[in-house]
Amino acid sequence: MKNYLLAGAIGTLAGAAVVTQFAGPLIAQETGKNASIYEQLDLFGNVFERVRSDYVEQVDDKELIEAAINGMLTSLDPHSSFLSAKDYEDMQTQTRGSFGGLGIEVGQEDGLVKVISPIDDTPAAEAGVKAGDFITHVNGESLMGMSLDEAVEKMRGPVGSEIKITILREGEQEPFDLTIVRDTIKLTVVKTRVEGHAVVLRVSTFNDETMDTLKSEMTKAIKDAGGMDKITGFVLDLRNNPGGLLNQAIEVSDAFLDKGEIVSTRGRKPEESERWNARMGDLAEGKPMVVLINGGSASASEIVTGALQDHRRAIVVGTKSFGKGSVQTVMPVTADSAIRLTTARYYTPSGRSIQSLGIQPDIIVQQPTPKPADETDEPKTESKFLNSEADLRGALNNDSITEEERKQIEEEAKQVEATAKLRDEDYQLAYAVDILKGLSAVSFHADAVPASAKPAVTGENAADEGAVNQ
């Protein structure tokens, strides 16, 4: 008994000695010069039987095999994994737009769970979770050393139940706790609003509903703005959009392009490469566009951003995107389980891969840190001081304009003031709206961009061919 206790106290070093002593024949088998795939499978079978018979507790055979499969896949990259029956069902539910949880997209970095992005109007977003946050503990239990699947399982629970997560955030001196109540997450994939004469298209994810919802919401917003003639342009807000379905990203890109390549994917074999090209028809009718991105914009949202940026169809504003430039294919392996396997990298129309690099905005605009509640810019007096000719006592009136013209000037002034107030609420969005107003002042139109300013077409007859179906 003392030997076992001492070995446990010594830790890794003693553990290595024990493994060498008892597993010697297995290691010899593994390192044989001419070990075949069948010998390696025998090795797996031997280890499996050894665990079944000698592990300190009885293990479930099915769970053991699933864990082994998942270990193989997660060793490849952070996005490949095994989907058990429950995980497979959850994934299918999420692509349809409704599921239970906190409302965050997470990944893993250096053994820590990292928030890729919070989802709009969900418990996590309302509690203040931000892209780039690290979740270190759940209900006081450390997530260090857990696989991503294990950590996610800790965060799952019944709708209406409470969970406390510990957040490590850049710029904060100490970790802090957030208490969140789990809820049914109903994704609002597209929301629209009109700011001044700009239509804002907020796309939060790319699921089965995204393109159809974008069309209907865009039509409604254009009508609310008084028609296309009244619109200065469109803001496509992809901030904190973690991505989703490739075909939806292609359709959204195609919605604002008339021709040219949208994206290409390149797999392990040359014959597995694919390209998708735009078809005629621009829902925005050539009006100026600004795309908003940040560190929470990943995958499918980067495909859309890269396509519109490379074709000079939109000005990209915000901060660098997440940098997920790989494509995962979900492959059913049994009637109720599947694997998610990275099968290709994707490339923007100019042939650039953004894997691990992200997309750099054309104009970097940081979102200012909100001021503390006790700080305010409100004036300390209601008294008015002279700041224009009109404030001078006895100033001449302007009688050269009609009452209708005066009302128009006043209305335009109100719109400018509204945009100025928007800066306090969302500085990046206000910046985008101002850009569209500036472009409309010089009568910018997408058709005016010369071909020499756009990327070379990389696919054979890419500008003429219709889109390739996935």
Summary of the structure (lengths in Angstrom):
residues: 470
radius of gyration: 28.0
end to end distance: 62.1
largest distance: 103.7
contacts: 1351
relative contact order: 0.10
helix: 37%
strand: 22%
